[in-house]
């Protein structure tokens, strides 16, 4: 891997050097060409009995100088074409990559969540033999808020990624209302979830279209209501174009807290019965975190929620807290139950953050 990284770095440096040199090199060649033409042309014009009139020579020079910028654009354009072709190869490779997670031949539609989610003796690895999750047994009842905590690399995100079948379990099974998720049609399964990540997925489009992305048939009133529930309405209306404001690539024109609230508004609008929050507030400042946390609380009031949290202070009100370490559930219970264990791992994490 280190060898591959070095070769990629070397290739990128080579491309950057060539791109950086193309501008100055083109300018130098252009100036040299003009000097040569001026020198040769002046000799011809000043020659006795020359048929090349001075005004013709001046016109020629003017035409030549007008041709230089398009020639330079062709050079830079060719660089862009080459880069685009390389990107096209990579995109084509991804698009043609065989799908490993597909609908089972007997898969069924499931449009509601009625009772509970169960992880039953779940094991999972990315590389054979290197288990990321081991012997996971977990029940999540409808209407509960479940928090998943633990140190980095303990398998928190992986545990949740198995639920919408971003990956399939290596061993064991996950069921929703008693139905193995591998027996549920993928489109139907995905409609049961709304996911808010640490880094929201936003598009170079208007605020309105970003919120309505999950439900393009939503009415304007529904989009506005979703923005209000997500604590996003005020800052949207303060912007010059309101809901028509373009937010830039990946929401670059918004702050971190504003991006998260747009993402939460989208989750509100989809009205999915199961919500997943993957460290949604971990990279925010205190003021933004409060606004986003309030928006999350508004959203989960009548839903089933799974919250992956780095800051334990944000999950003290969860119905159940699951503590992961090295891919295993080592503790579970309410905040009070876990904090009352003087030598428990959750108590250790909580005290560490409190005094950090």
ZAPA-190771 format. One record per residue (C-alpha): residue in one letter; x, y, z. Coordinates in steps of 0.001 Angstrom, whole numbers, plus 524288, in hexadecimal, padded with zeros to 5 digits. Layout:
REM residues N
   r       u       v       w
   a       X       Y       Z
...
***
This chain:
REM residues 356
   r       u       v       w
   x   80000   80000   80000
   x   80B26   8093A   8035B
   x   81140   8065F   7F618
   x   8046C   80987   7EF27
   x   802E8   81632   7F6EC
   x   810AD   81A5D   7F32A
   x   80E3C   8179A   7E4C2
   x   80177   81F5D   7E51D
   x   80846   82AB9   7EBF6
   x   8132F   82A63   7E1DC
   x   8095A   82A3B   7D6A4
   x   80194   83593   7DC77
   x   80E1C   83D7D   7DE15
   x   811B6   83AD0   7CFF0
   x   80445   83F1F   7CB29
   x   804B5   84B5E   7D3A9
   x   81248   84F14   7CEA2
   x   80E26   84D79   7C089
   x   801C9   85532   7C2BB
   x   80956   86005   7C9A8
   x   81359   860A9   7BEB4
   x   80967   86100   7B3A7
   x   805A9   86F49   7B618
   x   81354   8754F   7B6ED
   x   81842   86C95   7ABDD
   x   80D40   870AF   7A2C5
   x   80F88   87F0D   7A616
   x   81E21   87DCE   7A36F
   x   81C12   876F6   79669
   x   811EF   88128   7927F
   x   81B28   88C7D   7955A
   x   8265E   885BC   78E38
   x   81DA5   88333   7825E
   x   81978   89184   781E6
   x   827A8   89617   782ED
   x   82BC1   88D11   777E2
   x   82062   8919E   76F5E
   x   82382   89FE9   77232
   x   831C8   89DE4   76EDA
   x   82F90   89623   76258
   x   823F1   89E74   75E3A
   x   82B3A   8AB44   76007
   x   83660   8A643   7578A
   x   82CD3   8A283   74CC6
   x   82546   8AF5C   74D9A
   x   831A1   8B7B4   74D58
   x   83742   8B04E   741CF
   x   83821   8B7B5   73501
   x   82D29   8B491   72B93
   x   825FC   8AC8B   735F9
   x   817DC   8A929   73297
   x   814BD   8A7C8   74111
   x   80ED9   8B4EC   74514
   x   810AE   8BA01   7531C
   x   801E5   8BACD   75559
   x   80082   8AC84   7513B
   x   80B2A   8A8AD   75ABE
   x   80483   8B01C   765E3
   x   7F796   8A97B   762A7
   x   7FE7A   89C55   762CE
   x   8044C   89F3A   77038
   x   7F6F4   8A316   7759B
   x   7F0B4   896AD   77060
   x   7FBAD   88E54   775F8
   x   7FA71   89455   78393
   x   7EBCE   8919F   78346
   x   7EE92   8834D   78078
   x   7F76D   88179   78C49
   x   7ECD7   8812E   79718
   x   7E4A1   876A8   7901C
   x   7F105   86EB5   78E1F
   x   7F3E4   86F9A   79CAD
   x   7E5E4   86BA8   79FAD
   x   7E794   85FAB   79716
   x   7F371   85BF3   79F37
   x   7EC70   85D55   7AC43
   x   7E033   85735   7A67E
   x   7E7D6   84B48   7A24A
   x   7ECAD   849CD   7B03E
   x   7DE88   84A1A   7B4D1
   x   7DAAB   84000   7AA98
   x   7E58C   836DA   7AEF6
   x   7E1B3   8388A   7BD27
   x   7D36D   8363C   7B9C7
   x   7D69A   829D8   7B23E
   x   7DE42   824B1   7BDE7
   x   7D2C2   827CA   7C6D0
   x   7C984   82155   7BD21
   x   7D156   814C5   7BDEF
   x   7D045   814B9   7CCB5
   x   7C1BD   817F2   7CC6E
   x   7BF59   80D42   7C264
   x   7C6AB   8039C   7CAF4
   x   7BE0D   8071E   7D691
   x   7B16D   80699   7CEA5
   x   7B507   7F95E   7C8F1
   x   7B93D   7F3AA   7D5FF
   x   7B0CB   7E7BD   7D8C0
   x   7A685   7E9DF   7E351
   x   7A87B   7E0D8   7EED4
   x   79C6D   7E4F0   7F671
   x   79047   7E22B   7EE74
   x   78225   7DE63   7F0BE
   x   77FE2   7D04C   7F492
   x   77799   7C8B1   7EAEB
   x   76CE4   7C7A0   7F547
   x   76E4E   7D598   7FA69
   x   761E4   7DC4C   7FEFB
   x   75D49   7EA56   80057
   x   75D18   7F01A   80E08
   x   757C0   7FDCD   80F31
   x   7554A   7FEB6   81DD5
   x   75CB9   7FC9E   82A73
   x   753AB   7F70C   834BE
   x   75AF5   7F07B   83FED
   x   7699A   7EEE3   8411E
   x   77704   7ED5B   83B16
   x   77F53   7E1CA   83F53
   x   78DC8   7DF04   83D96
   x   78F6B   7D065   83FC2
   x   79D3F   7CB21   841EA
   x   7A29E   7D48C   837BA
   x   7B0BD   7D39E   83353
   x   7B703   7DBFA   828CC
   x   7C442   7DE0E   82283
   x   7C979   7E606   8171C
   x   7D546   7DD16   8159F
   x   7D421   7CE7E   81887
   x   7D7CD   7CB24   82668
   x   7D874   7D94C   82B19
   x   7CB54   7DABF   831CE
   x   7C64C   7E896   83394
   x   7B9FA   7E414   83AB0
   x   7B8E9   7D7F1   84311
   x   7ACF9   7D137   848C6
   x   7A408   7DD17   8485B
   x   796B7   7DABC   84E78
   x   78E24   7E6BA   84F39
   x   77FAF   7E9D5   84F64
   x   77A4A   7F72D   84BA6
   x   76BCF   7F900   84E17
   x   7633C   80241   84662
   x   76375   80FF7   84C2D
   x   7703F   80E09   8538F
   x   77C2A   816C1   852AB
   x   7885F   80E5F   852EA
   x   795CA   81484   8548A
   x   7A21F   80D93   85013
   x   7AEB8   8123C   8565E
   x   7BCB1   80DB1   85747
   x   7CA95   8113C   8535B
   x   7CE80   8139D   84532
   x   7CF98   80710   83D6E
   x   7C68E   7FF67   84654
   x   7BCDA   7FC90   83B53
   x   7B21B   80690   83E1E
   x   7AFD8   80B10   8301D
   x   7B174   7FD54   82AC5
   x   7A6FF   7F859   8340F
   x   79D62   80233   82E7F
   x   7A1D4   800A9   82049
   x   79D80   7F277   820A1
   x   78F64   7F670   8233D
   x   78C39   7FC7C   815D5
   x   79509   7F218   80FA6
   x   7A041   7FACB   80BA6
   x   7A767   7EE39   80F1E
   x   7A231   7E0A5   811DC
   x   7A518   7D9A6   81E90
   x   7AFCB   7CF66   81E30
   x   7A860   7C6B9   827A0
   x   79BAA   7C7A0   82F38
   x   79038   7CFCD   82AA6
   x   788FA   7DCA4   82C77
   x   77A2E   7DCEA   82C57
   x   76FD6   7E782   82BB1
   x   762D3   7E30C   83146
   x   767DA   7D51C   83062
   x   76B7A   7D612   821E6
   x   779CB   7D40A   81E45
   x   77E25   7E0A9   817A7
   x   7843C   7D878   80CBE
   x   77655   7D443   8096B
   x   7719E   7E261   807FE
   x   772C6   7E977   7FAF2
   x   77DBA   7F36B   7FBB2
   x   775A2   7FF12   7F72F
   x   76B2E   7FB99   80109
   x   77551   7F9BD   80BD3
   x   77BF6   806C1   80916
   x   76F0C   80E0B   809EA
   x   76E11   809F8   8182E
   x   77A01   81236   81BAE
   x   77E27   8206B   81BF6
   x   78CA4   82269   81E88
   x   793A7   82E9F   8234D
   x   7A271   82D52   82289
   x   7AD6C   83524   82893
   x   7B066   83A76   81AF3
   x   7A340   83D63   81488
   x   7A1A4   839DB   8063B
   x   79D4A   8467F   7FFC8
   x   79D01   84AD4   7F19C
   x   7A07C   8570E   7E9F5
   x   79245   85B1C   7E936
   x   7880C   8631A   7F068
   x   7849B   860E8   7FEB0
   x   776F9   85CE3   7FA64
   x   77BD3   85241   7F12B
   x   7856D   84D2A   7FB42
   x   77AAD   84B99   80564
   x   7712A   845B0   7FB98
   x   77B52   83C4E   7F60F
   x   775AD   83090   7FD39
   x   767C1   83431   7F989
   x   7674B   83BBD   7ECB9
   x   7586A   83B4B   7ECE9
   x   757A7   842EE   7F9BC
   x   74FFA   84FA2   7F9F2
   x   75613   85CCC   7FD1A
   x   74EA9   85D1D   80A08
   x   7543C   84FC7   80DDE
   x   76219   85440   80AE8
   x   76027   86092   8130E
   x   75AA1   858A9   81E5F
   x   76634   84F53   81DCE
   x   76F85   85AF1   81E53
   x   76881   86043   82A4B
   x   7693A   8533B   83182
   x   777C8   8529A   82E47
   x   77A4C   86064   83397
   x   77E8B   86466   825E1
   x   77378   86D8E   82207
   x   778DB   879EB   8285F
   x   7864E   879A3   82218
   x   78040   875CD   81503
   x   77748   881A4   8151C
   x   78292   88A7E   81929
   x   789E4   886EA   80CB3
   x   787E1   88F76   800BA
   x   7803D   885B8   7F885
   x   779D6   87DC8   80353
   x   7770F   86FC7   7FF47
   x   77C5E   872C4   7F1A1
   x   789F4   875AF   7F704
   x   79498   86D76   7F0B3
   x   79CFE   8670D   7FB38
   x   7A8E0   863B2   7F2D5
   x   7B00A   856E4   7F117
   x   7ADC5   84E31   7FD08
   x   7A72B   859C1   803B2
   x   7B3C5   861A9   803CF
   x   7AC60   86E8F   80553
   x   7A65E   86A21   8123A
   x   7AC20   8682D   81FC0
   x   7AD77   85A84   82576
   x   7A16C   85C21   82DF6
   x   7995B   86155   8229D
   x   79D47   855D0   81A15
   x   79920   84C4F   824A5
   x   78BF8   852F0   8264E
   x   78971   85220   817A2
   x   78CB3   843A7   81879
   x   78374   84204   8240D
   x   778B4   8495B   81CBE
   x   77A4F   83F8D   811AD
   x   778EE   8346D   81B88
   x   76CAD   83ADB   82115
   x   766B4   83BC2   8138C
   x   7690A   82D70   81028
   x   7613F   829C2   81C58
   x   7685F   81CBA   81D9B
   x   764C5   814C2   829BE
   x   772F6   811D1   82D76
   x   77D0D   81CAB   82F06
   x   78BC8   81B0C   82F65
   x   794C2   825DA   83446
   x   7A329   822E7   8322D
   x   7AA9B   82C93   83ACE
   x   7A236   8378E   83564
   x   7A733   841C3   83F22
   x   7B53C   83D78   84184
   x   7BBBC   847DA   838E7
   x   7B367   85385   83CE3
   x   7B5CC   85ECC   84632
   x   7AD80   85FCD   85286
   x   7A352   86938   84D00
   x   7A16D   86173   84074
   x   7A12E   854C1   8481A
   x   795F9   859C2   85083
   x   78DEF   85DB3   84499
   x   79083   850BF   83DD3
   x   78DE3   848F0   84A3B
   x   780F0   85006   84C10
   x   77D8E   84CC9   83DEF
   x   780EC   83E7A   8404C
   x   77873   83E45   84C7D
   x   76D1C   843F4   844A4
   x   76EF1   83988   83A50
   x   7700F   82D74   84303
   x   76464   830D6   84B86
   x   75BA0   82706   8447C
   x   765C8   81E7C   83DB8
   x   76F11   81344   8402A
   x   77CBE   818F6   840B4
   x   78A72   81357   840B8
   x   79476   81D79   844DE
   x   7A312   81B66   84378
   x   7A95E   82514   84CA7
   x   7B701   829A6   84FDA
   x   7B2A0   8338E   859F5
   x   7ABC7   82BBD   86486
   x   7A4E0   837CE   869C0
   x   79C07   83751   85DBA
   x   79696   829B9   860B3
   x   793AE   82A0F   86F3D
   x   78504   829EE   86C60
   x   7858B   81E02   86373
   x   77CC8   81290   8670A
   x   78859   80960   865FB
   x   796EC   80B80   86446
   x   79F33   8010F   85DB8
   x   7ADC6   80153   860C4
   x   7B697   7FB5A   85662
   x   7C4D5   7F7E6   857EC
   x   7CCF7   7F01F   84E34
   x   7C0B3   7EC4E   846CF
   x   7B96B   7E6BE   8527B
   x   7AE6D   7EBD3   85B0C
   x   7B47A   7ECB3   8687B
   x   7A9DE   7F49E   86F65
   x   79BE1   7F8EF   86D3F
   x   791AB   80034   87507
   x   78CB6   80DD2   877F0
   x   795FD   818F2   87B0C
   x   792DB   817BC   88983
   x   794FA   8090E   889AB
   x   7A20B   80A31   882DC
   x   7A6F6   815FA   88A5B
   x   7A427   80ED1   89713
   x   7AE5A   8048C   89399
   x   7BA9A   80A71   899BE
   x   7C3EB   801DD   891F2
   x   7BBEF   8012E   88577
   x   7C168   80544   87844
   x   7B648   80EE2   875B7
   x   7B8F2   8155A   882D2
   x   7C746   8164C   87F0F
   x   7C405   81CA8   871E6
   x   7BA4D   825FD   87816
   x   7C3CB   82A69   882B4
   x   7CEC4   82BC1   878C0
   x   7C69A   834D2   8702F
   x   7C1BF   83C71   87BDB
   x   7CF81   83FEB   8802D
   x   7D5B0   84089   872AB
***
